[in-house]
Amino acid sequence: MTKKEIKEVYSNRAEEYNNQLVKISEKSNIISALRLVLFVLVSGLVIYFATTNVNLIIYTLFLGLILFVILVKQHEKLHQKRKFVESLKRINREEINYLNNNWTGFEDGNRFLKKKSLHARDLDLFGENSLFQKINRTVTISGSGRLAHWFRYPKQHPEEIISHQEAISELSTELDFRQEFRAIGLLATEDSSDYKRLVRWMKEKSWVNSTKHFKIALKIIPILNIGLTLASIFHFTPWSLTGISILLTLAYLVPFQKKITKSYILLSKRAFILMKYVDLLRLFEQKKFKCETLNILQNEMTEDGKTAFEHISELAHILQKLDQRLNMIMGIILNIYLLWDLRMLSKVEIWKEKNLTEMIIWFNNIGIVDAFCSLSNLRYNEPSWIFPEISNEVLLDAQQLRHPLMADELCVPNDIKIERNPHFKIITGANMAGKSTWLRTVGSNMVLAMSGSVVSAKSFKLTPAHIATSLHTSDSLMKNESYFYSELLRLQEIIQLLQKGDLAFILLDEILKGTNSGDKEAGSIALLKQLIDLKAYGLIATHDLNLAKISVLQKQFTENLRFEADIIDDKLYFDYKIKPGVAQNFNATYLMRKMGITV
């Protein structure tokens, strides 16, 4: 399909969901009207029977209550369906915006910039208008974290990358599944604190089942109170004895109410997240897949003959029972005769001890599926993008490579080929000619490739490698670090990475910017030689023609490339095409004159 056809698919779906919302509203209005009619009818019949046949009032109220409960439940179902359909409509509207090159409505992943990475900030992986924001459609904390992890630590093993490609390829054809998955997730938003507290709760030690007198009380008190109450009803024992037993039971429970309430609040706040995961797991586990990776994830979610969503449904059901404590009268009765709160908390602890290890796996796996769905959505939305070939025959070979954040019609494609290491492309050119953009183009596509994603190219082959960059260094007043020192620290990290013997692709923009020209030239020569000695490869962009001349001394390991800028009729022109050789034209003085700065 073309992008135009894809946009039409989204438009048709959005319109269909809008029509469904209209019908749901109509049904909801009818039910609201029926509830009013029922109330008026029951009230009228009660008044009528009060003067004719009082015995029929009870039957009327009973029947009216049943019908009212049915209508309330139907109304609640419609309310839930409306929220779900609204999510589906929103999803398709968002994708239409995406195809119009507007993805600012999605989470930008700025929180992941706090994590240490040699390339995340340099390649605009996170933050406003970042690669993460363009791709991210995750609806779980584990999913967004997984996607960010793949970007920050791209896969190094070809078999892992290929397994990702297979899963992403299959899911890209499952539009209904992906949109339903996202719609379910949007119904209950979560933040990192919710997820962390849930995991922390899962690892907490039991306190009900580990207390001996609770175990004894859970067995004896219900038998005692129920037995005495029945005995009093049938006049075998006096009611005073039953009353004393009930008062003693309440006195026994009072000291633990604070801790019980604390446990309940913790669980009730996480219940909505659990219900979300129940629905997500059910959707995933009931889907048939051909891909081995997805089937493995499904198989890991089955324990004791039950699927993950069945196990979590059990926990959700227990929590719903625990909610009975919110009804004051019912809560008191249940606690007097069954020690309800302690009994339900005991069941929660038993469930937790049985499923702790598996639950961590379930949450992790559904996060992987969530991240796969985001990359599959990219595959669907970008039909011209291709899956790269993972090969050890060449380090990097790409044709018509474009920046993944730029619209195809605005981005000039270029080719790159690096067959061996050590090898560096020394790229010179004028300001704004495209040097830095080309470095980010290559780097960001490599991140996508090693995440198992499609890339913006006509063809793309690579050998997986670490990506190490120095493009965005800055000074730090808080750490009392100069710009130059910050750059040295970054270069030190790159050298240490190479010294471990790892294969590394290097991207450097204007080496040693923060020092004088003499030091810069000497330092650049030394750095380039050291990188070559460590068998690194990559791209180095520079304005400094001396560095390009230096590369002649290492010509068997380097190649000079250039982006040119032409001034024609006092106007500046760029073609953004990479060419062999050293740049001849520069534009700094031209730009200064245009801005009124005397040169």
C-alpha positions as CSV (number, residue, x, y, z in Angstrom):
1,M,0.0,0.0,0.0
2,T,1.0,3.6,-0.5
3,K,0.9,6.2,2.3
4,K,-2.2,7.7,0.6
5,E,-4.0,4.3,0.8
6,I,-2.8,3.8,4.4
7,K,-4.2,7.2,5.4
8,E,-7.5,6.3,3.7
9,V,-7.6,3.1,5.8
10,Y,-7.2,5.1,9.0
11,S,-9.8,7.7,7.9
12,N,-12.4,4.9,7.1
13,R,-11.7,3.3,10.5
14,A,-12.0,6.6,12.4
15,E,-15.3,7.2,10.6
16,E,-16.6,3.7,11.4
17,Y,-15.8,4.2,15.1
18,N,-17.5,7.5,15.1
19,N,-20.6,5.9,13.7
20,Q,-20.4,3.3,16.5
21,L,-20.2,6.0,19.1
22,V,-23.4,7.6,17.7
23,K,-25.2,4.2,18.0
24,I,-23.8,3.7,21.5
25,S,-25.0,7.1,22.6
26,E,-28.5,6.3,21.2
27,K,-28.6,3.1,23.1
28,S,-27.4,4.8,26.2
29,N,-30.1,7.4,25.9
30,I,-32.8,4.7,25.5
31,I,-31.6,2.9,28.7
32,S,-31.6,6.2,30.6
33,A,-35.1,6.8,29.5
34,L,-36.2,3.3,30.4
35,R,-34.7,3.8,33.9
36,L,-36.8,6.9,34.3
37,V,-39.9,5.2,33.0
38,L,-39.3,2.2,35.3
39,F,-38.9,4.5,38.3
40,V,-42.2,6.3,37.5
41,L,-44.0,3.0,36.8
42,V,-42.9,1.3,40.0
43,S,-43.7,4.5,42.0
44,G,-47.2,4.6,40.4
45,L,-47.8,0.9,41.1
46,V,-46.7,1.2,44.7
47,I,-49.1,4.1,45.3
48,Y,-51.9,2.2,43.5
49,F,-51.3,-1.1,45.4
50,A,-51.1,0.8,48.7
51,T,-54.8,1.4,48.4
52,T,-55.8,-1.9,46.7
53,N,-53.5,-4.8,47.5
54,V,-50.6,-4.1,49.9
55,N,-49.1,-7.6,49.4
56,L,-48.3,-6.7,45.8
57,I,-46.0,-3.8,46.8
58,I,-43.2,-6.2,47.8
59,Y,-43.4,-8.1,44.5
60,T,-43.5,-4.8,42.6
61,L,-40.4,-3.4,44.4
62,F,-38.6,-6.7,44.0
63,L,-39.3,-6.9,40.3
64,G,-38.5,-3.2,39.8
65,L,-35.2,-3.6,41.6
66,I,-34.2,-6.5,39.4
67,L,-35.1,-4.6,36.2
68,F,-33.3,-1.5,37.5
69,V,-30.1,-3.5,38.2
70,I,-30.2,-5.0,34.7
71,L,-30.5,-1.6,33.2
72,V,-27.7,-0.2,35.3
73,K,-25.4,-3.1,34.2
74,Q,-26.3,-2.6,30.6
75,H,-25.6,1.1,30.9
76,E,-22.2,0.3,32.5
77,K,-21.4,-2.0,29.6
78,L,-22.2,0.6,27.1
79,H,-20.1,3.1,29.1
80,Q,-17.1,0.8,28.9
81,K,-17.7,0.1,25.2
82,R,-17.9,3.8,24.5
83,K,-14.5,4.4,26.2
84,F,-13.0,1.5,24.2
85,V,-14.4,2.8,20.8
86,E,-13.3,6.3,21.7
87,S,-9.8,4.9,22.2
88,L,-9.9,3.2,18.8
89,K,-11.1,6.4,17.1
90,R,-8.4,8.4,18.8
91,I,-5.7,5.9,17.7
92,N,-6.7,6.3,14.0
93,R,-6.8,10.1,14.3
94,E,-3.3,10.0,15.7
95,E,-2.0,7.9,12.9
96,I,-3.5,10.3,10.3
97,N,-1.6,13.1,12.1
98,Y,1.5,10.9,11.9
99,L,1.1,10.5,8.2
100,N,0.9,14.3,8.0
101,N,4.3,14.4,9.7
102,N,2.9,15.4,13.1
103,W,3.7,13.0,16.0
104,T,4.0,15.4,18.8
105,G,1.0,13.8,20.6
106,F,3.0,10.8,21.5
107,E,5.2,10.3,24.6
108,D,8.7,11.6,23.8
109,G,10.7,9.4,26.2
110,N,12.5,12.4,27.6
111,R,12.9,10.6,30.9
112,F,15.2,8.1,29.2
113,L,17.8,10.8,28.5
114,K,18.8,10.6,32.1
115,K,20.2,7.1,31.4
116,K,23.8,6.9,30.3
117,S,24.3,6.2,26.7
118,L,27.0,7.0,24.1
119,H,24.6,7.9,21.4
120,A,21.0,8.5,22.8
121,R,21.3,12.3,22.9
122,D,23.5,12.7,19.9
123,L,21.2,10.8,17.6
124,D,17.9,12.5,18.9
125,L,16.6,9.1,20.1
126,F,14.6,10.7,23.0
127,G,12.9,14.0,23.6
128,E,10.8,16.4,21.6
129,N,10.5,15.4,17.9
130,S,12.8,12.4,18.6
131,L,12.9,8.9,17.1
132,F,11.2,7.5,20.2
133,Q,8.3,10.0,19.9
134,K,7.8,9.1,16.2
135,I,7.7,5.4,16.8
136,N,6.4,5.0,20.4
137,R,2.9,3.6,20.7
138,T,3.4,1.6,23.9
139,V,0.7,1.5,26.5
140,T,2.6,-0.2,29.4
141,I,5.5,1.0,31.4
142,S,7.3,-2.2,30.7
143,G,6.7,-1.7,27.0
144,S,8.0,1.9,26.8
145,G,11.0,0.8,28.9
146,R,11.7,-2.1,26.6
147,L,11.5,0.0,23.4
148,A,13.9,2.6,25.0
149,H,16.3,-0.2,26.0
150,W,16.4,-1.4,22.5
151,F,17.3,2.1,21.3
152,R,19.9,2.7,24.0
153,Y,21.5,-0.8,23.8
154,P,21.0,-2.0,20.2
155,K,21.2,-5.8,19.7
156,Q,24.6,-7.2,18.8
157,H,23.7,-10.8,17.9
158,P,22.3,-11.3,14.4
159,E,19.9,-14.1,15.5
160,E,18.3,-11.7,18.0
161,I,17.8,-9.0,15.3
162,I,16.4,-11.5,12.8
163,S,13.9,-12.8,15.5
164,H,12.8,-9.2,16.1
165,Q,12.3,-8.7,12.3
166,E,10.1,-11.8,12.1
167,A,7.9,-10.7,15.0
168,I,7.6,-7.2,13.7
169,S,6.9,-8.3,10.2
170,E,4.0,-10.6,11.3
171,L,2.5,-8.0,13.7
172,S,2.7,-5.3,11.0
173,T,0.0,-7.2,9.1
174,E,-2.3,-7.4,12.2
175,L,-3.8,-4.0,12.3
176,D,-6.9,-5.0,14.2
177,F,-4.8,-6.7,16.9
178,R,-2.4,-3.8,17.3
179,Q,-5.1,-1.2,17.5
180,E,-7.2,-3.3,20.0
181,F,-4.1,-3.9,22.1
182,R,-3.4,-0.1,22.2
183,A,-7.0,0.8,22.8
184,I,-7.1,-1.6,25.9
185,G,-3.9,-0.1,27.2
186,L,-5.2,3.5,26.8
187,L,-8.2,2.7,29.0
188,A,-6.0,2.6,32.1
189,T,-2.9,4.8,32.0
190,E,-0.1,3.9,34.4
191,D,3.1,5.6,35.4
192,S,6.5,4.3,36.5
193,S,5.6,4.7,40.2
194,D,2.6,2.4,39.8
195,Y,4.6,-0.3,38.2
196,K,7.5,0.0,40.7
197,R,5.1,-0.2,43.6
198,L,3.4,-3.2,42.1
199,V,6.7,-5.0,41.7
200,R,7.7,-3.9,45.2
201,W,4.4,-5.3,46.6
202,M,5.0,-8.6,44.8
203,K,8.3,-9.0,46.6
204,E,7.1,-8.0,50.0
205,K,6.9,-10.8,52.6
206,S,3.5,-12.1,53.7
207,W,2.2,-10.9,57.1
208,V,-1.2,-12.6,57.4
209,N,-0.1,-16.2,56.5
210,S,3.1,-15.8,58.5
211,T,1.2,-14.9,61.7
212,K,0.2,-18.1,63.6
213,H,-2.8,-16.7,65.5
214,F,-4.3,-15.4,62.2
215,K,-4.2,-18.9,60.8
216,I,-5.9,-20.2,64.0
217,A,-8.5,-17.4,64.0
218,L,-9.4,-17.9,60.4
219,K,-10.4,-21.4,61.2
220,I,-12.0,-21.1,64.6
221,I,-13.8,-17.7,64.7
222,P,-16.1,-18.3,61.7
223,I,-17.2,-21.7,63.0
224,L,-17.7,-20.2,66.5
225,N,-19.7,-17.2,65.4
226,I,-21.8,-18.9,62.7
227,G,-22.4,-21.8,65.1
228,L,-23.5,-19.6,68.0
229,T,-25.7,-17.4,65.8
230,L,-27.5,-20.5,64.4
231,A,-27.8,-21.9,67.9
232,S,-29.4,-18.7,69.1
233,I,-31.8,-18.6,66.2
234,F,-33.0,-22.1,67.1
235,H,-33.0,-21.2,70.8
236,F,-30.2,-23.6,71.8
237,T,-28.1,-20.8,73.3
238,P,-28.9,-17.3,74.6
239,W,-28.3,-14.3,72.2
240,S,-26.1,-12.7,74.9
241,L,-23.5,-15.4,74.4
242,T,-23.5,-14.8,70.6
243,G,-23.2,-11.0,71.3
244,I,-20.2,-11.6,73.6
245,S,-18.5,-13.7,70.9
246,I,-19.2,-11.0,68.2
247,L,-17.8,-8.2,70.5
248,L,-14.7,-10.3,71.2
249,T,-14.2,-10.8,67.5
250,L,-14.5,-7.1,66.8
251,A,-12.1,-6.4,69.7
252,Y,-9.6,-8.9,68.1
253,L,-9.8,-7.2,64.7
254,V,-9.5,-3.6,65.8
255,P,-5.7,-3.5,66.4
256,F,-5.1,-4.7,62.9
257,Q,-7.4,-2.4,61.0
258,K,-4.7,0.2,60.2
259,K,-2.5,-2.4,58.6
260,I,-5.4,-4.1,56.8
261,T,-6.5,-0.8,55.5
262,K,-3.0,0.1,54.3
263,S,-2.7,-3.2,52.5
264,Y,-6.2,-2.7,50.9
265,I,-5.3,0.8,49.7
266,L,-2.1,-0.5,48.1
267,L,-3.9,-3.3,46.3
268,S,-7.0,-1.3,45.3
269,K,-4.8,1.4,43.6
270,R,-3.1,-1.3,41.6
271,A,-6.3,-3.2,40.7
272,F,-7.0,-1.2,37.6
273,I,-3.5,-1.9,36.3
274,L,-4.0,-5.6,36.9
275,M,-7.3,-5.6,35.0
276,K,-5.6,-3.8,32.1
277,Y,-3.0,-6.6,32.0
278,V,-5.7,-9.2,32.2
279,D,-7.2,-7.9,29.0
280,L,-3.9,-7.4,27.3
281,L,-2.8,-10.9,28.2
282,R,-6.1,-12.4,27.1
283,L,-5.9,-10.7,23.7
284,F,-2.3,-11.8,23.1
285,E,-2.7,-15.4,24.4
286,Q,-5.8,-16.0,22.3
287,K,-4.1,-14.9,19.1
288,K,-2.6,-17.4,16.8
289,F,0.9,-16.6,15.5
290,K,3.3,-18.2,13.0
291,C,6.4,-16.4,14.3
292,E,8.5,-18.5,16.7
293,T,9.4,-15.5,18.8
294,L,5.8,-14.7,19.5
295,N,4.9,-18.3,20.1
296,I,7.8,-18.6,22.7
297,L,6.4,-15.5,24.5
298,Q,2.9,-17.1,24.6
299,N,4.3,-20.4,25.9
300,E,6.1,-18.7,28.7
301,M,2.8,-17.3,29.9
302,T,1.3,-20.7,30.7
303,E,1.7,-22.2,34.1
304,D,0.0,-25.2,35.7
305,G,-2.2,-25.6,32.6
306,K,-3.5,-22.0,33.1
307,T,-2.7,-19.0,31.0
308,A,-1.3,-15.8,32.5
309,F,-4.5,-13.9,32.1
310,E,-6.4,-16.7,33.9
311,H,-4.0,-16.5,36.9
312,I,-4.2,-12.7,37.1
313,S,-8.0,-12.9,36.7
314,E,-8.0,-14.9,39.9
315,L,-6.1,-12.2,41.7
316,A,-8.5,-9.5,40.3
317,H,-11.5,-11.6,41.5
318,I,-10.0,-11.8,45.0
319,L,-9.5,-8.0,45.0
320,Q,-13.1,-7.5,43.9
321,K,-14.2,-9.6,46.9
322,L,-12.0,-7.5,49.1
323,D,-13.9,-4.4,47.9
324,Q,-16.9,-5.7,50.0
325,R,-15.3,-3.9,52.9
326,L,-16.3,-0.6,51.4
327,N,-20.0,-1.4,52.2
328,M,-20.0,-0.7,55.9
329,I,-22.9,-3.0,56.9
330,M,-21.8,-5.8,54.6
331,G,-18.2,-5.4,55.6
332,I,-18.9,-5.6,59.3
333,I,-21.1,-8.7,58.8
334,L,-18.5,-10.5,56.6
335,N,-15.7,-9.7,59.0
336,I,-17.7,-10.9,62.1
337,Y,-18.6,-14.2,60.6
338,L,-15.7,-14.9,58.1
339,L,-12.9,-12.5,59.0
340,W,-13.4,-11.3,55.5
341,D,-10.5,-8.9,55.2
342,L,-7.9,-11.2,56.6
343,R,-9.3,-14.1,54.6
344,M,-9.0,-12.2,51.3
345,L,-5.6,-10.9,52.1
346,S,-4.5,-14.4,53.0
347,K,-5.7,-15.6,49.5
348,V,-3.8,-12.7,47.9
349,E,-0.6,-13.7,49.7
350,I,-1.1,-17.4,48.7
351,W,-1.6,-16.2,45.1
352,K,1.4,-14.0,45.2
353,E,3.7,-16.7,46.6
354,K,2.6,-19.1,44.0
355,N,2.9,-16.7,41.0
356,L,5.6,-14.2,41.9
357,T,8.3,-15.4,39.5
358,E,5.8,-16.1,36.7
359,M,4.2,-12.7,37.1
360,I,7.4,-10.9,36.5
361,I,7.8,-12.9,33.3
362,W,4.3,-12.1,32.3
363,F,4.7,-8.4,32.7
364,N,8.1,-8.5,31.0
365,N,6.7,-10.5,28.0
366,I,3.7,-8.3,27.5
367,G,6.1,-5.3,27.5
368,I,8.1,-7.0,24.7
369,V,4.9,-7.5,22.7
370,D,4.0,-3.8,23.4
371,A,7.3,-2.7,22.0
372,F,7.0,-5.0,19.0
373,C,3.6,-3.4,18.3
374,S,5.2,0.1,18.1
375,L,7.9,-1.1,15.7
376,S,5.3,-3.0,13.7
377,N,3.2,0.1,13.4
378,L,6.2,1.9,11.9
379,R,6.6,-0.9,9.4
380,Y,2.9,-0.5,8.4
381,N,3.1,3.3,8.2
382,E,6.3,3.4,6.2
383,P,5.8,1.0,3.3
384,S,8.9,2.2,1.4
385,W,11.2,1.4,4.4
386,I,12.9,-2.0,4.3
387,F,14.2,-4.6,6.7
388,P,18.0,-4.5,6.7
389,E,20.1,-7.5,5.9
390,I,22.3,-8.6,8.8
391,S,25.6,-9.8,7.3
392,N,29.2,-10.2,8.2
393,E,30.2,-9.7,4.6
394,V,30.3,-5.9,4.9
395,L,30.4,-3.6,7.9
396,L,27.9,-1.1,6.4
397,D,26.4,-0.8,3.0
398,A,23.3,1.4,2.4
399,Q,21.8,2.9,-0.7
400,Q,19.5,5.9,-0.8
401,L,19.7,6.3,2.9
402,R,17.4,9.0,4.4
403,H,17.0,10.5,7.9
404,P,14.1,8.6,9.7
405,L,12.8,11.8,11.2
406,M,12.5,13.7,7.9
407,A,9.8,13.4,5.3
408,D,10.9,11.5,2.3
409,E,10.1,14.3,-0.1
410,L,12.2,16.7,1.9
411,C,15.2,14.5,2.5
412,V,18.0,14.0,-0.1
413,P,19.1,10.3,0.0
414,N,22.8,9.3,0.0
415,D,24.8,6.1,-0.1
416,I,27.5,4.8,2.2
417,K,29.7,1.7,2.2
418,I,32.4,0.6,4.7
419,E,33.8,-2.8,3.9
420,R,36.5,-3.2,6.5
421,N,37.9,-1.9,9.8
422,P,39.7,0.3,10.5
423,H,38.2,2.8,8.1
424,F,37.0,6.4,8.5
425,K,35.1,8.7,6.1
426,I,36.4,12.2,6.7
427,I,33.5,14.5,5.7
428,T,34.1,18.2,5.0
429,G,31.7,20.9,4.0
430,A,30.2,24.3,4.6
431,N,27.9,25.3,7.4
432,M,24.4,23.8,6.9
433,A,25.6,21.7,4.0
434,G,24.4,18.5,5.7
435,K,27.5,17.0,7.5
436,S,25.9,16.6,10.9
437,T,22.6,15.5,9.5
438,W,24.3,12.8,7.5
439,L,26.1,11.5,10.7
440,R,22.7,11.3,12.5
441,T,21.1,9.7,9.4
442,V,23.6,6.9,9.4
443,G,23.6,6.5,13.2
444,S,19.8,6.5,13.8
445,N,19.2,4.1,11.0
446,M,21.8,1.7,12.5
447,V,19.9,1.9,15.8
448,L,16.7,1.0,14.1
449,A,18.4,-1.8,12.2
450,M,19.8,-3.4,15.3
451,S,16.4,-3.0,17.1
452,G,15.0,-5.3,14.4
453,S,13.1,-2.4,12.8
454,V,12.8,-1.3,9.2
455,V,15.1,1.5,8.0
456,S,14.7,4.4,5.6
457,A,16.7,3.1,2.7
458,K,16.5,1.3,-0.6
459,S,19.0,-1.3,0.6
460,F,20.8,-1.7,3.9
461,K,23.4,-4.3,5.0
462,L,25.3,-4.1,8.3
463,T,27.4,-6.0,10.8
464,P,26.0,-5.3,14.3
465,A,28.3,-3.1,16.3
466,H,28.4,-0.7,19.2
467,I,27.5,2.9,18.3
468,A,29.7,5.5,19.9
469,T,29.2,9.2,19.2
470,S,30.5,12.6,20.1
471,L,28.2,15.2,18.5
472,H,26.4,17.1,21.3
473,T,29.0,17.7,24.0
474,S,28.4,20.7,26.2
475,D,29.9,22.4,29.2
476,S,28.4,21.8,32.7
477,L,28.3,24.6,35.3
478,M,26.9,22.2,37.9
479,K,29.9,19.9,37.5
480,N,32.4,22.7,36.9
481,E,33.3,21.1,33.5
482,S,34.4,23.0,30.5
483,Y,33.1,22.3,27.0
484,F,36.6,20.9,26.1
485,Y,36.8,18.7,29.2
486,S,33.3,17.3,28.5
487,E,34.4,16.3,25.0
488,L,37.5,14.7,26.3
489,L,35.4,12.6,28.8
490,R,33.2,11.5,25.9
491,L,36.3,10.5,23.8
492,Q,37.7,8.7,26.8
493,E,34.6,6.6,27.0
494,I,34.9,5.7,23.3
495,I,38.5,4.7,23.6
496,Q,37.7,2.6,26.7
497,L,35.0,0.8,24.7
498,L,37.4,0.1,21.8
499,Q,40.1,-1.1,24.2
500,K,37.7,-3.9,25.3
501,G,38.0,-5.3,21.8
502,D,34.4,-4.6,20.9
503,L,33.5,-3.8,17.3
504,A,32.4,-0.1,17.3
505,F,31.0,2.3,14.8
506,I,32.2,5.9,15.6
507,L,30.5,9.2,14.8
508,L,32.4,12.3,15.5
509,D,31.5,15.9,14.7
510,E,34.2,18.6,14.9
511,I,36.8,16.9,17.0
512,L,38.3,19.0,19.8
513,K,36.1,22.0,19.2
514,G,36.9,23.6,22.5
515,T,40.7,24.3,22.0
516,N,43.0,26.4,19.8
517,S,43.8,25.4,16.2
518,G,47.3,24.2,17.0
519,D,46.2,21.9,19.8
520,K,43.2,20.8,17.7
521,E,45.3,19.7,14.7
522,A,47.8,17.8,16.9
523,G,45.1,16.3,19.0
524,S,43.1,15.3,15.9
525,I,46.1,13.6,14.3
526,A,46.7,11.6,17.5
527,L,43.1,10.7,18.0
528,L,42.6,9.5,14.4
529,K,45.7,7.4,14.6
530,Q,44.6,5.8,17.9
531,L,41.1,5.0,16.5
532,I,42.8,3.4,13.5
533,D,45.1,1.4,15.8
534,L,42.1,0.2,17.8
535,K,40.4,-1.0,14.6
536,A,37.5,1.4,14.8
537,Y,35.5,2.6,11.8
538,G,32.9,5.3,11.2
539,L,32.4,8.9,10.1
540,I,34.2,12.1,11.2
541,A,32.6,15.5,10.1
542,T,34.8,18.6,10.2
543,H,35.2,22.2,8.9
544,D,38.9,21.8,9.3
545,L,40.6,21.1,6.0
546,N,43.8,20.1,7.8
547,L,42.1,17.0,9.1
548,A,41.2,16.1,5.6
549,K,44.8,16.6,4.6
550,I,45.9,14.5,7.6
551,S,43.8,11.6,6.2
552,V,46.2,11.4,3.2
553,L,48.8,10.1,5.6
554,Q,46.3,7.3,6.5
555,K,44.8,6.9,3.0
556,Q,44.6,3.2,3.2
557,F,42.3,3.6,6.2
558,T,40.4,6.8,5.3
559,E,38.4,8.4,2.5
560,N,37.6,12.1,2.0
561,L,34.0,13.0,1.3
562,R,32.3,16.4,1.0
563,F,29.0,18.4,1.0
564,E,29.3,21.5,-1.1
565,A,27.5,24.9,-0.9
566,D,27.3,27.1,-3.9
567,I,26.7,30.9,-4.0
568,I,24.9,31.8,-7.2
569,D,23.7,35.4,-7.9
570,D,24.4,36.2,-4.2
571,K,22.2,33.3,-3.1
572,L,23.2,30.2,-1.2
573,Y,22.4,26.8,-2.7
574,F,22.8,23.3,-1.2
575,D,22.2,20.0,-3.0
576,Y,22.9,17.9,0.1
577,K,24.6,15.2,-2.1
578,I,27.7,13.6,-0.7
579,K,30.6,13.6,-3.2
580,P,34.2,12.3,-3.1
581,G,37.1,14.7,-2.2
582,V,37.6,17.7,0.1
583,A,35.1,20.6,0.2
584,Q,36.1,23.6,-1.8
585,N,33.4,26.2,-0.9
586,F,32.6,27.6,2.5
587,N,29.9,30.1,3.5
588,A,30.7,31.6,6.9
589,T,31.6,35.1,5.7
590,Y,28.6,35.1,3.3
591,L,26.2,34.3,6.2
592,M,27.9,37.0,8.4
593,R,27.4,39.6,5.7
594,K,23.8,38.6,5.2
595,M,23.2,39.1,8.9
596,G,24.8,42.6,8.9
597,I,28.1,41.6,10.5
598,T,31.1,43.4,9.1
599,V,33.7,41.1,7.7
